[in-house]
Amino acid sequence: MPNDLIDLRQLRAFQALAETRGFTAAAQRLFITQSAVSHSIKALETSLGCRLFDRTGKQAGLTHQGRTLLKHAERIFRELDLACEELSRLTSWGYGKLRIGAVTTMCQHLLPSVLREFRESFSNCDIRIHPGDTGEILDRLEAGDIDMAVGLDTGRRGGFECRLLFADELAFLMAPAHAWARKPELRRGDLEAERFIVYSRSSHTNRLVERYFDRLGVMMRPTLELGNMEAIKELVRIGLGVGIAAPWIAAEEIANQTLFARPCQGDPPLTRQWALFLPRGHQPSLAEETFAGICETVAHTFVMDRAAESTPAC
């Protein structure tokens, strides 16, 4: 097929006609004459050797070949728009757009420090943050809705490049008056009798917790599931159960002793790995590479500082 003869103006005319389904409307959209649209479509069909429109009715309906070409045309023009944005960023220092997907806890605890430093070099960059669970933001990254994501390493690689940031270990969080705060050792019966307050069931953290109790052979009571760590801490504080979370989430509360933390028993420990995800094979822009580098640097300092602030009390 002589696809080297396809002209972008013909492809624009094809897309406009496919979307408006009328030669007059397509001409008005492109600010050209109706005959120019008709000529472009005929030339494109001749070049491709197939009919793109069924002209038997009042409107120009797409043939099967036309529908196939439209799908690729939309992708071509989307890539051209991205290329123009990229070139604009290269010629205008500090300008551009950066779309970041992040787990909510990272939005609250890690990203503010990263964004403050990033702004020093890219003060005019339009930054958009899209919060969500790890699965949600990876779906958005795969769909091209965001440029990079900060979340938990779930082992899902597919079309992603994964840059590890830091690891943490989950612990039991409890109110100071809770019996576990004074108990030297927890037994299986203690775990089976307690009500736990955990992060939402669809999250990777929840799946890790379930596997942890399975390894211990402990049958958990029905848990209270919430999608917000601040709410989990509040319910733990008023004594409605024991939370399961990383101690750095509650560093301030542990430091002032409004919450206690103790390690989760078991081997291996209940650990998670946080990571930065980028599309595999994608050449990062200067802004994206700078953001990723700052994220890696801040994450190293972040985990060391939080570990010092929130050493679990046994």
N, C-alpha and C positions, 0 to 999 in steps of 0.2 A: 504493500500500500504506500503510495507516495506522500506520506504524512509530512515530508519536509516542505510541501507546498502550502500547508495550512497557514493562513494569515490571521494574526490576532484580531484584526478588524472584522474579518469574516466570523471568527469565533465569538466575538462580542455581539455581532448581529444575530448569530444563531442563539446565543444565550438569552438575549432580549426577546426574540420571537418565541422561544420556548416558554419563557415566563409570562409574557403578555398574551400570547396565542393570537396575536393580530398584527399584521404588517404596519398598520397606521400607528398603533400604540408603540410598537417597537421602534419605529422611526422617530416618534416624538421623544421617547426615552433617550435615544442616541443623538438627537438633534441633527438628523440627516433625512433625506427624502425617502419616501416609501419605495421608489424604484431602486434606490441604492441598497436598501435592505434586501429586496428581491434578488438583485444582481449578486450580492454577497452570498446568499443562501444557495443559489444555483451554482456559483463558482465553487463553493465548499462541497456541495454534493458531487460535482464533477470530479473534484480533486480526490475525494474519498471513495468514489465509485459506488455510492449507495444513496438511497432516499432517506432523508432525515425527518421529513414532515409528510403527513397524510393530508392532502389539500382537498379531499372530496367534500368536506363539510364547510360550514361558515367560518370555523376557526381552524387554525393550523395546529393539528394534533401531532404529537411525536410518534414516530415509528419506533420499533424495538431498537434499531440502530441509533435513532435520535436520542432515546432515553439513555443509552449506554454512553454516547458522546457527551450528553449534558452532565452526567456524573463526573466525568473526567475534566470537562471544561470548568466546572465549579471548583474542582481541586486546583486546576492550573491557575485560575485567577486568585484563589485564596493564597497560593504560594507566591504569586507576584506581589500581592499586597504585603505579605510578610517580608519579602525581599526589599520592597520600598521602605518599610519601617526600619529594617536593619541598616540600610544605606543611610537613612536619616540619622540613626544613632551614631554611625561612624563619622558623619560630617558635623554633628552637633554634640559636643562633649557634654555629658550630664543629662541629655535629653533621651527620651524613649519611654518604653513601657515594660514593666516587669510584673508578671502575674505569679504569685506564690500561693501554693496550697499548703496548709499546715494543720496539724492536729491542734485542738483548742488549747491544750496545756502549753504547747510550744508558742502559740500566739501570746499567751500571758507571761511566760517566763523566759524564753530564749530570744524570740524575735525582736522585742523592743531594743535590746542591746545591739543586735545585728543591724537593725534599721537605723539606729542613731549613727553608727559608724559608717554605714553605706551612704547615708545622706551627705556626709562630708565630701565625698567624691562625686556623687550623682544627685546634686541638690534639686534638679529639675525633672528627675525621672518619675514617671507616673507609676507608683507602686500600688498594686491591688492584692489584698490578702483574702484568700478563700478558705475559711475554716471547715473542718470536717473530720470524720474518722479516717484512719489510714486507707482503708479500702475505697472510700469515696474519693479522696484526693488522688489516689493512683489511677482510678477510673478517669478522672478529669485530665490527668496528665497524659494518659494513653489516647484520649480523644482530642488532645491539642488545645484544651480550654485553658490550661495553665502552662507556665514555662518550667517550673520545678516544684518539688514537694518536700516537706519536712515531716517525717512520720516514723513509724516503727518498721523495722526490717522484718517483714513477715515471711521472707524466703521467696516472695514473688519477684522474679527477675524479668521474664518476658522481654518487653521492649525498653527496659530501664537500665541506666547506669546508676549504681548504688555507691555512694560515698559514706562510709561509716562515720558517725559523729561521736557518740559516747554510749556506754552501757550503764544501766542502773539495775538495782535489785529491789523488788517489791517487799513491803513489810506490812505487819499488822499495825493499824492505827487504832487507838482507843482513848477514851476519856480517862483522866487521872484517877477517877473513883472506880474504874472498872477493875474487877478481880484479877484480870490478866496482868495489870500493871504491877502487881505485887507478887505474882506467882513465879517461882524460880524456873519452872519447867512446864511446858504444855503437853498434855497427854492426848491420845486419840479421842477420848471421851469429851475433853474440853472443846476440841475442834468440831465434833459432831453435834454438840449441844448449843454452839454459838450461832447467832444470826449474823451473816456478813453483809456489808454494804459494799457493792462493787460497781465498776463502770459498766456501761450498757452492754447487753448480751452480744450485739453484733460486732463489738470491738475485738481487736487482736489481744488486748490485755485480758479481757474476760475469758477468751479461749485458753490463754496461758494459765490462768487461775484454775479453770476446770481440769486441765491436764495435770496440774500440780496436785490437786486433791485426789485425782484418779491414781496417781503414782503412790500416794500415801495410803490408798485404800480407804479413804474417808468419805462417807456419804454426807454431803452438805445438806443442811436445812435449806428450804426456799430462801433465796437471797433477795435483798432489796437492791434493785438496779437503777442507777441514775446516770444521766449523760453529762453531768457537770461535777467537777472535782470540788468546787466550793460548796456545793450542796452536800456532797458526801462528807466533807469535813464537818459541816454544821450538824448533820445527823449523828455523826460519831461523837461530837462534842456534847450533845445533849443525852447521850447514852442509849441510842436506839440500836446499837450494834457495833461490830468491829469492822473498820474499813480495811481494804487491801489496796495499797497505793505505794508509790515511791516516796520515801521520806522527804525528798527535796520539795515535793508538792506542799508539804506542811512544815517547811523549815522554820518559819516564824513561830508557828504554834508550838512546835517541839521545843524551840529555844526558850519560850516564856512559860512552858509546861502547862499549856491549856490542852495539849494532846501529848500522848506517849506513843512511842513506836518501838516495836521489837521485831527482830528478823523472823521471817517465815522459816520454819524448820524444814529440813529435808535436803536430800542430795540427788540431783544437782539443785542449787538454789534457784529461786524464782526470779530469773533475770530477763531483761529486755535489751534490745539493741536499737538505738535511734540512728536514723540515716537521712541523708539528702539524696533525692532521686531526680535524675534528669533523663530526658528521652535518649535512648541508645542511638549512637550514630549522629546525634545532633551536635553541630559545632557551636558551642556557647558564644554568645556575644560578649563584649567586654564587660557590660553591666552584669550579665549572668555569671561570668567567671569571677568577677569581683565579689558579688554577693555570696557565691559558694565558698570562696576563700575566707571571707569574714565569718561566715557561718561555722566553718570548721575550727577557726581560731577561737571564736567566742565559746563554742561548745566545749572545748578543752578546758578553758578557764571556768566555765559555768559548772561543770560537773565537780571540779575540785573544790570550788567555793561552797556548793550546796552540800557536798559530803562533809565538809568541816562544820557547817551550820546545823546539820540534821543527823548527827551520829545517833543511831537508835539507842534508847535507854532500855536495858534489860531488867 
